[in-house]
Amino acid sequence: MLRYALCLLIGIGLTQYIPAALSLYAGCIAGAGLLYICIQFFKPSRHYKTYLQVCIVLVCICAGMIRQACWKSSTSPVVKQLRITSFPQKNSFQIQFEASVLNTPAFQFFDAETFLIVCTDTGAAIAYGDVFTTAAPASLIEERQLPYEFDYKAYLFGNGIRRKIELCAIHTESDHTRARHLYAWIRQSRKQFKKATSLIFTTAESKGLAESLLLGYREELDKNTKDAFLKSGVSHLLAVSGMHTALLYQAVFVFFIPFGQSQKHRFIFLATALVILAYFTLLSGCSASVLRASLMCGMFAIAYAFRKRGSGLNTLGTSMVIMLWFSPYQAWNIGFQLSVLAVIGILTLHQYLSAHIQPQKKVYRYLVESVSITICAQITTLPVILYHFQSFPLYFIPANMLLIPISTVALFASMFSIFLVGLGIHANWIFRSTQWLIELFQQVAASISMLPNSSVAPISFSFWEAMIVLVVVGYYLVYPFKGNKKIMLLFTSLCLFWSGFRIYQEYRQEQTTRKLFISNGKRSLYLIQNGLMAQAYTQVPVKPADKAHLQAYFHITELSEVSLNEKAMGLTDRNTACTLGWVYRKNCSTFPQSPHILFSYKESDSIRYQAKNYHSLKVKRLVPIY
């Protein structure tokens, strides 16, 4: 089933980058393939198995193309009735949340468009699940203007959001649908959960970390904690993922073991497991990793209830097919990519290593299993991590071996403490122990992140390099440590060619000398690069995240900042090619007239200083200075 899921994924990916008219041809090919499959059942040929496999693959690819084309072509009415499908995020000047269209045709139920709503009325009384109507036009999400910036449009596209609506005010309506009870239940559960954590944890840091560990709520998680877990290589513990879902499923399974294995108890276990998994998925926000894990655990529960043995790869493939068919945009979701690749690594490479390395002692077996799972998951997710995050944690093995057991104990301790609060029992010593575990969890991650060279950054990794590495890793997963000599020689040559190309890039980079002006308002900077080192003249300090992105994009190993003098109100740089003028304050008169390139907030400055080429600082752009 996994191969068909991958074919469906290929079809969805192809449709995103080819004209929509080709989906018609894909439908014709899919129809021909289905007709051939039907014929083979009645008149099998000599090589019908091979032809059948090829036709099934083509049908899956074409089905993915058609499904993605249908999702892209879905439209919304002018007057839209929307339901808030995410918890509103409020700041000092706006409220931001996601909302899905309700008044869509029945056959487009799963293709109902989701919008990013931006409301400037910060006093609006809105909540998760509320319904409102608007006729405001929707606009496309803006592209990133600077190449090193976070691609917010791609991030939203991975969540199924292509357009946004800007509103001045929101007036909610009464909801008479049956779904209102479900949304009210989720709101009340979230409220009670936050109330319980406030009673258990006495500090804001431990409360925010516990909420992130349990249900992925990061509203109260401070930035230093996020950076510490990212540098340690265990940031997946802060996001509710498949590990949390699997632990919850195992807890339910262990709870039902004493009741026996009769068919009646198996069906009771099935109903209980499905209800708990569905409730946990909804409460945690239906993230891609949790949804994938819940589907897999649900299928394992069904197999257990009917006394069947399930295959991990087939179960993973089935969950991928379900998710991609109903939500084809999940193919661009980072959480979906990391979750699927990590499970593939565990179910293939880890299974191979476990079969060939079997220590006799339980302690050694536990250590080998822990190291093997960590390394296998890291190997398969490495291309995606390098491409999206441009960093690699060096101490991910000891960090995972230390923090996963601590997080598991802290997770169950927190769940038990919340259960006691729900019963009205205030066991202070249990609450203090739970808080100590959460604080230990945070301190260990912070200590590992403070080790020298805890994270290798920046790492420049292109899309095609990620694809090449994924193909090589995929081959070794299918044929671990074996294969014919021609294929092995091909992949070895490919690796050598890639290594040589990267070495050549580094050599060229060492010889690079250039000057760039990055126009971005008060965050503008003038970059002078000499090989792998660069100086940045800035009006305000560069944020650490932007600095890392700058280094990764421009291949800079050392970037030093030079703060501009506020009294000068401007910057001038002269060379033989051209003269740069940068007016970052009003009425600047410190540099000479007639610059070749002038950056300023006011267009009238181009006349005042007789500039040959004018650029507004209000517009984001990257301008080379020769």
C-alpha positions as CSV (number, residue, x, y, z in Angstrom):
1,M,0.0,0.0,0.0
2,L,2.9,2.3,0.6
3,R,4.0,2.3,-3.0
4,Y,0.5,3.3,-4.1
5,A,0.5,6.1,-1.6
6,L,3.9,7.3,-2.9
7,C,2.5,7.2,-6.5
8,L,-0.5,9.3,-5.3
9,L,1.9,11.7,-3.7
10,I,3.9,12.0,-7.0
11,G,0.7,12.8,-8.9
12,I,-0.3,15.5,-6.5
13,G,3.2,17.0,-6.7
14,L,3.2,17.0,-10.5
15,T,-0.1,18.8,-10.8
16,Q,1.2,21.7,-8.7
17,Y,3.9,22.4,-11.3
18,I,2.3,21.6,-14.6
19,P,-0.7,23.2,-16.5
20,A,-4.1,22.3,-15.2
21,A,-5.2,21.2,-18.7
22,L,-3.0,18.2,-18.4
23,S,-5.3,16.8,-15.7
24,L,-7.7,15.9,-18.5
25,Y,-5.1,13.8,-20.2
26,A,-4.4,12.2,-16.7
27,G,-8.1,11.3,-16.5
28,C,-7.9,9.6,-19.9
29,I,-4.8,7.7,-18.9
30,A,-6.4,6.6,-15.6
31,G,-9.6,5.5,-17.5
32,A,-7.5,3.5,-19.9
33,G,-5.5,1.9,-17.0
34,L,-8.7,0.9,-15.2
35,L,-10.1,-0.6,-18.4
36,Y,-6.9,-2.6,-18.9
37,I,-7.1,-3.8,-15.3
38,C,-10.7,-5.0,-15.8
39,I,-9.7,-6.8,-19.1
40,Q,-6.8,-8.6,-17.3
41,F,-9.2,-10.2,-14.8
42,F,-11.0,-11.9,-17.7
43,K,-8.2,-12.4,-20.2
44,P,-4.9,-12.7,-18.5
45,S,-1.8,-12.5,-20.7
46,R,1.7,-14.0,-20.1
47,H,3.1,-11.0,-18.4
48,Y,-0.1,-9.7,-16.9
49,K,1.3,-9.3,-13.4
50,T,3.9,-6.8,-14.6
51,Y,1.4,-5.0,-16.8
52,L,-1.0,-4.9,-13.9
53,Q,1.5,-3.3,-11.6
54,V,2.4,-0.7,-14.2
55,C,-1.3,0.2,-14.8
56,I,-2.0,0.4,-11.0
57,V,0.9,2.8,-10.6
58,L,-0.3,4.9,-13.5
59,V,-3.8,5.0,-12.2
60,C,-2.5,6.1,-8.7
61,I,-0.4,8.9,-10.3
62,C,-3.3,10.1,-12.5
63,A,-5.7,9.9,-9.5
64,G,-3.3,12.1,-7.5
65,M,-3.2,14.6,-10.5
66,I,-7.0,14.7,-10.8
67,R,-7.5,15.1,-7.0
68,Q,-5.0,18.0,-6.8
69,A,-6.6,19.7,-9.8
70,C,-10.0,19.4,-8.3
71,W,-8.8,20.9,-5.0
72,K,-7.1,23.8,-6.8
73,S,-10.1,24.6,-8.9
74,S,-12.6,24.7,-6.0
75,T,-14.2,28.1,-5.6
76,S,-16.1,29.9,-2.9
77,P,-19.3,32.0,-3.1
78,V,-19.2,35.8,-3.0
79,V,-21.1,35.9,0.2
80,K,-19.3,33.4,2.4
81,Q,-20.5,31.8,5.7
82,L,-17.4,31.0,7.6
83,R,-16.6,28.9,10.7
84,I,-13.5,29.7,12.8
85,T,-11.4,26.5,12.7
86,S,-8.4,27.6,14.8
87,F,-8.0,29.4,18.1
88,P,-7.7,33.1,17.4
89,Q,-4.2,34.6,18.0
90,K,-4.5,38.2,19.3
91,N,-1.8,40.9,19.5
92,S,-1.8,44.7,20.0
93,F,-3.1,45.6,16.6
94,Q,-5.0,42.6,15.0
95,I,-6.6,39.2,15.5
96,Q,-5.6,36.4,13.2
97,F,-7.2,33.0,12.7
98,E,-8.3,30.4,10.2
99,A,-11.9,30.0,8.9
100,S,-13.5,27.5,6.5
101,V,-16.4,28.0,4.2
102,L,-19.7,26.4,5.3
103,N,-22.1,27.2,2.3
104,T,-20.4,25.0,-0.3
105,P,-22.0,22.3,-2.4
106,A,-22.2,18.9,-0.9
107,F,-19.9,17.3,-3.4
108,Q,-17.2,19.9,-2.5
109,F,-17.4,19.2,1.3
110,F,-13.8,18.2,1.6
111,D,-12.7,20.9,-0.8
112,A,-14.2,23.8,1.2
113,E,-11.8,26.6,1.1
114,T,-10.0,27.8,4.2
115,F,-9.0,31.4,4.6
116,L,-6.6,33.3,6.8
117,I,-8.7,36.0,8.5
118,V,-7.0,39.2,9.7
119,C,-9.3,41.4,11.8
120,T,-8.1,44.9,13.0
121,D,-10.8,45.0,15.7
122,T,-8.8,43.6,18.6
123,G,-11.9,43.9,20.9
124,A,-14.0,41.5,18.8
125,A,-15.6,38.7,21.0
126,I,-14.9,35.6,18.9
127,A,-14.0,32.0,19.8
128,Y,-13.1,28.7,18.2
129,G,-16.2,27.3,16.3
130,D,-18.1,30.6,15.9
131,V,-19.9,31.3,12.6
132,F,-20.0,34.6,10.7
133,T,-20.8,35.9,7.2
134,T,-18.8,38.2,5.1
135,A,-18.8,39.5,1.5
136,A,-15.3,40.9,1.7
137,P,-13.1,40.0,-1.2
138,A,-10.2,37.5,-0.7
139,S,-6.7,38.3,-1.7
140,L,-3.7,36.0,-2.4
141,I,-1.1,35.5,0.2
142,E,1.9,37.7,-0.5
143,E,5.1,36.1,-1.8
144,R,8.2,36.6,0.2
145,Q,10.1,39.6,-1.1
146,L,13.5,38.7,0.2
147,P,14.9,35.2,-0.7
148,Y,16.2,34.5,2.8
149,E,12.9,35.3,4.6
150,F,10.6,32.7,6.1
151,D,8.2,31.5,3.3
152,Y,4.9,32.2,5.0
153,K,3.0,31.5,1.8
154,A,4.4,28.0,1.5
155,Y,3.7,27.4,5.2
156,L,0.1,28.4,4.8
157,F,-0.3,26.4,1.6
158,G,0.8,23.3,3.5
159,N,-2.2,23.9,5.8
160,G,-4.6,24.3,2.9
161,I,-4.7,28.1,2.9
162,R,-4.3,30.0,-0.4
163,R,-6.0,33.3,0.3
164,K,-6.7,35.7,3.1
165,I,-9.5,38.1,4.0
166,E,-8.9,41.4,5.8
167,L,-11.8,42.6,8.0
168,C,-12.4,45.7,10.1
169,A,-15.0,44.0,12.4
170,I,-16.6,40.6,12.9
171,H,-20.2,40.0,14.0
172,T,-20.9,36.3,14.9
173,E,-24.1,34.6,14.2
174,S,-26.1,32.0,16.0
175,D,-25.2,28.5,15.0
176,H,-28.0,25.9,14.6
177,T,-26.0,23.0,13.2
178,R,-25.2,19.9,15.2
179,A,-21.5,20.7,14.9
180,R,-21.9,23.5,17.4
181,H,-22.0,21.0,20.3
182,L,-18.6,19.5,19.2
183,Y,-16.9,22.9,19.0
184,A,-18.4,23.9,22.3
185,W,-17.1,20.7,23.8
186,I,-13.6,21.3,22.5
187,R,-13.6,24.9,23.8
188,Q,-14.7,23.8,27.2
189,S,-12.1,21.0,27.3
190,R,-9.3,23.5,26.4
191,K,-10.5,25.9,29.1
192,Q,-10.6,23.1,31.7
193,F,-7.2,21.9,30.6
194,K,-5.6,25.4,31.0
195,K,-7.3,25.8,34.4
196,A,-5.9,22.4,35.5
197,T,-2.4,23.3,34.5
198,S,-2.6,26.6,36.3
199,L,-3.4,24.6,39.5
200,I,-0.6,22.1,39.0
201,F,2.3,24.3,37.9
202,T,3.3,27.4,39.9
203,T,5.7,29.0,37.3
204,A,4.8,30.3,33.8
205,E,7.8,28.5,32.3
206,S,6.8,25.0,33.5
207,K,3.2,25.6,32.7
208,G,3.9,26.6,29.1
209,L,6.3,23.7,28.7
210,A,3.7,21.2,30.1
211,E,1.0,22.5,27.8
212,S,3.3,22.2,24.8
213,L,4.3,18.7,25.8
214,L,0.7,17.5,26.4
215,L,-1.3,19.1,23.6
216,G,1.1,21.3,21.6
217,Y,-0.2,24.6,22.9
218,R,2.8,27.0,22.5
219,E,1.1,30.3,23.4
220,E,2.9,30.5,26.7
221,L,6.2,28.9,25.7
222,D,9.1,31.4,25.7
223,K,11.5,31.7,22.8
224,N,14.6,30.6,24.8
225,T,13.0,27.3,25.5
226,K,12.1,26.8,21.9
227,D,15.7,27.6,20.8
228,A,17.1,25.2,23.4
229,F,15.1,22.3,22.2
230,L,15.8,23.1,18.5
231,K,19.6,23.1,19.1
232,S,19.4,19.9,21.1
233,G,17.6,18.1,18.3
234,V,14.5,17.3,20.3
235,S,12.1,20.0,19.1
236,H,9.7,17.2,18.1
237,L,9.0,16.6,21.8
238,L,7.4,20.1,22.0
239,A,5.0,19.4,19.2
240,V,2.3,16.8,19.7
241,S,3.4,14.1,17.3
242,G,3.1,10.4,16.6
243,M,5.1,9.6,19.7
244,H,2.5,11.1,22.0
245,T,-0.3,9.4,20.1
246,A,1.5,6.0,20.3
247,L,2.1,6.4,24.0
248,L,-1.6,7.2,24.6
249,Y,-2.6,4.2,22.5
250,Q,-0.2,1.9,24.5
251,A,-1.6,3.3,27.8
252,V,-5.2,2.3,26.7
253,F,-4.0,-1.1,25.5
254,V,-2.1,-1.8,28.8
255,F,-5.2,-0.7,30.7
256,F,-7.4,-3.3,29.0
257,I,-4.9,-6.2,29.3
258,P,-6.2,-7.4,32.8
259,F,-9.7,-7.7,31.4
260,G,-8.8,-10.6,29.2
261,Q,-8.7,-11.1,25.4
262,S,-12.3,-12.3,24.7
263,Q,-14.0,-10.9,21.6
264,K,-16.3,-8.8,23.8
265,H,-13.4,-7.1,25.5
266,R,-11.6,-6.6,22.2
267,F,-14.6,-4.7,20.8
268,I,-14.9,-2.6,24.0
269,F,-11.2,-1.8,23.6
270,L,-11.7,-0.8,20.0
271,A,-14.5,1.6,20.8
272,T,-12.6,3.1,23.7
273,A,-9.4,3.5,21.7
274,L,-11.2,5.1,18.7
275,V,-13.0,7.6,20.9
276,I,-9.9,8.6,22.9
277,L,-7.8,8.9,19.7
278,A,-10.5,11.1,18.0
279,Y,-10.8,13.3,21.1
280,F,-7.1,13.7,21.5
281,T,-6.7,14.5,17.7
282,L,-9.4,17.2,17.9
283,L,-8.1,18.7,21.1
284,S,-4.5,19.0,19.9
285,G,-5.6,20.8,16.7
286,C,-5.6,18.0,14.1
287,S,-2.0,18.5,13.2
288,A,-0.7,16.3,10.3
289,S,1.6,14.1,12.5
290,V,-1.1,13.4,15.1
291,L,-3.7,12.7,12.4
292,R,-1.3,10.2,10.7
293,A,-0.5,8.5,14.0
294,S,-4.2,8.4,15.0
295,L,-5.1,6.7,11.7
296,M,-2.4,4.2,12.1
297,C,-3.3,3.4,15.8
298,G,-6.9,3.2,14.8
299,M,-6.2,0.6,12.1
300,F,-4.0,-1.4,14.5
301,A,-6.9,-1.3,17.0
302,I,-9.3,-2.6,14.3
303,A,-6.8,-5.4,13.4
304,Y,-6.5,-6.4,17.1
305,A,-10.3,-6.4,17.5
306,F,-10.8,-8.8,14.5
307,R,-7.7,-10.9,15.4
308,K,-5.7,-9.8,12.4
309,R,-2.0,-9.0,12.1
310,G,-1.3,-5.6,10.6
311,S,1.8,-4.6,8.6
312,G,3.4,-1.3,9.6
313,L,4.2,-0.2,6.0
314,N,0.8,-1.1,4.7
315,T,-0.8,0.8,7.6
316,L,1.4,3.8,7.0
317,G,0.5,3.7,3.3
318,T,-3.2,3.5,4.0
319,S,-3.1,6.4,6.4
320,M,-1.2,8.4,3.7
321,V,-3.7,7.6,1.1
322,I,-6.6,8.7,3.3
323,M,-4.9,12.0,4.3
324,L,-3.7,12.9,0.8
325,W,-7.1,12.0,-0.8
326,F,-9.1,14.2,1.5
327,S,-6.4,16.9,2.0
328,P,-3.9,16.8,-0.9
329,Y,-2.2,20.0,0.4
330,Q,-0.7,17.8,3.2
331,A,2.1,16.9,0.7
332,W,3.6,20.4,1.4
333,N,3.1,20.3,5.2
334,I,6.4,20.0,7.0
335,G,4.9,18.0,9.9
336,F,3.5,15.5,7.4
337,Q,6.8,15.1,5.6
338,L,8.8,14.7,8.8
339,S,6.3,12.3,10.4
340,V,6.0,10.0,7.3
341,L,9.8,9.9,6.7
342,A,10.6,9.2,10.4
343,V,8.1,6.3,10.5
344,I,9.5,4.9,7.2
345,G,13.0,5.0,8.7
346,I,11.9,3.2,11.8
347,L,9.8,0.5,10.0
348,T,12.6,-0.3,7.4
349,L,16.1,0.5,8.5
350,H,15.5,0.0,12.2
351,Q,13.8,-3.3,11.6
352,Y,16.8,-4.5,9.5
353,L,19.2,-3.4,12.2
354,S,17.1,-5.0,15.0
355,A,17.1,-8.3,13.1
356,H,20.9,-8.4,12.8
357,I,21.9,-6.8,16.1
358,Q,20.4,-8.6,19.1
359,P,22.2,-8.1,22.4
360,Q,21.5,-10.6,25.1
361,K,21.3,-8.3,28.1
362,K,18.2,-6.2,28.5
363,V,20.1,-3.0,29.3
364,Y,22.3,-3.3,26.2
365,R,19.2,-4.2,24.2
366,Y,17.4,-1.0,25.4
367,L,20.4,1.2,24.6
368,V,20.8,-0.4,21.1
369,E,17.1,0.0,20.4
370,S,17.0,3.6,21.5
371,V,20.1,4.6,19.5
372,S,18.9,2.7,16.4
373,I,15.4,4.3,16.4
374,T,17.0,7.8,16.9
375,I,19.5,7.4,14.1
376,C,17.1,5.7,11.7
377,A,14.5,8.5,12.1
378,Q,17.2,11.1,11.8
379,I,18.7,9.6,8.6
380,T,15.4,9.6,6.7
381,T,14.3,13.1,7.9
382,L,17.7,14.7,7.4
383,P,17.2,16.0,3.9
384,V,13.9,17.8,4.9
385,I,15.5,19.2,8.1
386,L,18.5,20.6,6.2
387,Y,16.3,22.1,3.5
388,H,13.8,23.7,5.8
389,F,15.8,24.6,8.9
390,Q,19.4,25.0,7.5
391,S,20.9,23.5,10.7
392,F,21.9,20.1,12.2
393,P,22.0,19.2,15.9
394,L,25.2,17.3,16.7
395,Y,24.1,15.9,20.0
396,F,20.7,14.6,18.9
397,I,21.6,11.0,20.0
398,P,22.4,11.7,23.7
399,A,19.6,14.3,23.8
400,N,17.0,11.9,22.6
401,M,18.2,9.1,24.8
402,L,18.0,11.4,27.9
403,L,15.0,13.4,27.1
404,I,12.6,10.9,25.7
405,P,12.4,8.8,28.9
406,I,12.1,12.0,31.0
407,S,9.4,13.4,28.7
408,T,7.5,10.1,28.8
409,V,7.5,10.1,32.6
410,A,6.6,13.8,32.7
411,L,3.8,13.2,30.2
412,F,2.1,10.5,32.2
413,A,2.7,12.4,35.5
414,S,1.1,15.5,34.0
415,M,-1.8,13.4,32.7
416,F,-2.3,11.8,36.1
417,S,-2.1,15.2,37.8
418,I,-4.8,16.6,35.5
419,F,-6.9,13.5,36.2
420,L,-6.7,14.2,39.9
421,V,-7.6,17.9,39.4
422,G,-10.7,16.7,37.4
423,L,-11.7,14.5,40.4
424,G,-11.2,17.5,42.7
425,I,-8.2,16.0,44.5
426,H,-5.3,18.4,45.3
427,A,-2.3,16.2,46.0
428,N,0.4,18.8,46.4
429,W,3.2,16.4,46.6
430,I,2.2,14.8,43.3
431,F,1.9,18.3,41.7
432,R,5.3,19.3,43.0
433,S,6.9,16.1,41.7
434,T,5.3,16.7,38.3
435,Q,6.6,20.3,38.2
436,W,10.1,19.0,39.1
437,L,10.0,16.5,36.2
438,I,9.0,19.3,33.8
439,E,11.7,21.6,35.1
440,L,14.3,18.7,34.8
441,F,13.1,18.2,31.2
442,Q,13.8,21.9,30.5
443,Q,17.1,22.0,32.3
444,V,18.5,19.0,30.5
445,A,17.6,20.4,27.1
446,A,19.1,23.8,28.0
447,S,22.3,22.2,29.2
448,I,22.7,20.2,26.0
449,S,22.0,23.3,23.9
450,M,24.8,25.2,25.7
451,L,27.4,22.6,24.8
452,P,30.0,23.9,22.3
453,N,29.0,23.4,18.7
454,S,25.6,22.0,19.7
455,S,24.1,23.0,16.4
456,V,25.9,23.2,13.0
457,A,24.5,26.3,11.2
458,P,24.0,27.7,8.7
459,I,23.8,24.8,6.2
460,S,22.9,25.7,2.6
461,F,20.8,22.9,1.1
462,S,18.8,23.3,-2.1
463,F,15.6,21.6,-3.1
464,W,17.3,19.4,-5.7
465,E,20.0,18.3,-3.3
466,A,17.3,17.3,-0.9
467,M,15.6,15.2,-3.6
468,I,18.8,13.5,-4.6
469,V,19.6,12.5,-1.0
470,L,16.0,11.3,-0.5
471,V,16.4,9.0,-3.6
472,V,19.7,7.6,-2.3
473,V,18.3,7.0,1.2
474,G,15.1,5.5,-0.3
475,Y,17.2,3.0,-2.3
476,Y,19.1,1.8,0.8
477,L,15.8,1.5,2.7
478,V,14.4,-0.8,0.0
479,Y,17.7,-2.7,-0.4
480,P,19.6,-2.3,2.8
481,F,23.3,-2.8,2.3
482,K,22.9,-4.9,-0.8
483,G,22.0,-4.5,-4.4
484,N,23.5,-5.1,-7.9
485,K,26.8,-3.5,-8.7
486,K,25.5,-1.2,-11.4
487,I,23.1,0.5,-9.1
488,M,25.6,0.8,-6.3
489,L,28.1,2.3,-8.8
490,L,25.5,4.7,-10.0
491,F,24.7,6.0,-6.5
492,T,28.3,6.1,-5.5
493,S,29.1,8.2,-8.6
494,L,26.2,10.4,-7.9
495,C,27.4,11.0,-4.3
496,L,30.9,11.8,-5.6
497,F,29.6,14.2,-8.2
498,W,27.5,16.0,-5.6
499,S,30.4,16.2,-3.2
500,G,32.7,17.6,-5.9
501,F,30.0,20.1,-6.9
502,R,29.7,21.3,-3.3
503,I,33.5,21.6,-2.9
504,Y,33.6,23.6,-6.1
505,Q,30.8,25.9,-4.8
506,E,32.8,26.5,-1.6
507,Y,35.9,27.3,-3.6
508,R,33.9,29.8,-5.8
509,Q,32.4,31.3,-2.6
510,E,35.8,31.9,-1.1
511,Q,36.7,34.1,-4.2
512,T,33.3,36.0,-4.1
513,T,33.4,39.7,-3.4
514,R,30.2,41.6,-3.7
515,K,28.1,44.4,-2.2
516,L,24.4,44.1,-1.6
517,F,21.7,46.4,-0.2
518,I,18.7,44.7,1.4
519,S,15.9,47.2,1.4
520,N,13.5,46.4,4.3
521,G,12.5,49.6,6.1
522,K,14.2,50.1,9.5
523,R,15.6,46.5,9.2
524,S,17.5,47.4,6.0
525,L,21.2,46.5,5.8
526,Y,24.2,47.1,3.6
527,L,26.1,43.8,3.1
528,I,29.7,43.8,2.1
529,Q,30.9,40.2,1.4
530,N,34.5,39.1,1.0
531,G,34.6,35.3,0.5
532,L,33.1,33.5,3.5
533,M,33.2,36.6,5.7
534,A,30.9,39.6,5.5
535,Q,30.1,42.9,7.3
536,A,26.5,44.2,7.7
537,Y,25.8,47.9,8.3
538,T,22.5,48.1,10.1
539,Q,20.3,50.7,11.7
540,V,18.7,48.2,14.1
541,P,20.3,44.9,15.2
542,V,19.7,41.9,13.0
543,K,17.5,39.2,14.6
544,P,19.3,35.9,15.3
545,A,16.9,34.0,13.0
546,D,17.4,36.5,10.1
547,K,21.1,36.4,10.7
548,A,21.1,32.6,10.3
549,H,19.0,32.8,7.2
550,L,21.4,35.4,5.7
551,Q,24.4,33.2,6.4
552,A,22.8,30.2,4.9
553,Y,21.5,31.9,1.7
554,F,24.7,33.9,1.0
555,H,27.1,31.1,2.2
556,I,28.7,33.2,4.9
557,T,30.5,31.6,7.8
558,E,31.2,34.8,9.8
559,L,28.9,37.8,9.7
560,S,29.8,40.9,11.8
561,E,27.4,43.8,12.4
562,V,28.3,47.5,12.3
563,S,25.7,49.8,13.9
564,L,25.2,53.1,12.1
565,N,25.7,56.4,13.8
566,E,22.3,58.0,14.6
567,K,23.7,61.5,14.4
568,A,24.9,61.0,10.8
569,M,21.3,60.1,9.6
570,G,22.8,58.5,6.5
571,L,25.4,56.3,4.9
572,T,27.7,56.9,1.9
573,D,29.9,54.3,0.1
574,R,32.0,55.3,-2.9
575,N,33.9,53.1,-5.3
576,T,34.9,53.2,-8.9
577,A,31.7,51.6,-10.1
578,C,29.0,53.6,-8.3
579,T,28.2,55.7,-5.2
580,L,25.6,54.4,-2.7
581,G,23.5,56.8,-0.7
582,W,21.3,55.6,2.2
583,V,19.0,58.2,4.0
584,Y,17.6,56.4,7.0
585,R,16.7,59.6,8.8
586,K,14.9,62.8,7.8
587,N,16.9,65.7,6.3
588,C,20.2,64.0,5.9
589,S,23.0,66.2,4.6
590,T,26.1,64.3,5.5
591,F,26.9,62.7,2.1
592,P,27.7,64.5,-1.2
593,Q,25.3,65.1,-4.1
594,S,24.5,62.9,-7.1
595,P,24.8,59.3,-5.8
596,H,24.3,56.6,-8.4
597,I,21.9,54.7,-6.2
598,L,19.8,56.3,-3.5
599,F,17.7,54.5,-0.8
600,S,15.3,56.7,1.1
601,Y,11.7,56.8,2.5
602,K,10.8,59.9,0.5
603,E,10.9,60.1,-3.3
604,S,11.6,63.8,-3.1
605,D,15.1,63.0,-1.9
606,S,15.9,61.7,-5.4
607,I,15.5,65.3,-6.6
608,R,17.2,66.9,-3.6
609,Y,20.3,64.7,-4.0
610,Q,20.1,64.4,-7.8
611,A,20.2,60.6,-7.6
612,K,20.4,58.7,-10.8
613,N,18.5,55.7,-9.5
614,Y,16.0,55.8,-6.6
615,H,14.7,52.9,-4.4
616,S,12.1,53.3,-1.6
617,L,13.0,51.8,1.7
618,K,9.3,50.9,2.1
619,V,9.6,48.3,-0.6
620,K,11.4,45.0,0.2
621,R,14.0,44.1,-2.4
622,L,17.6,43.0,-2.8
623,V,19.7,45.4,-4.9
624,P,23.3,44.5,-6.0
625,I,25.8,47.4,-5.7
626,Y,28.6,47.0,-8.2
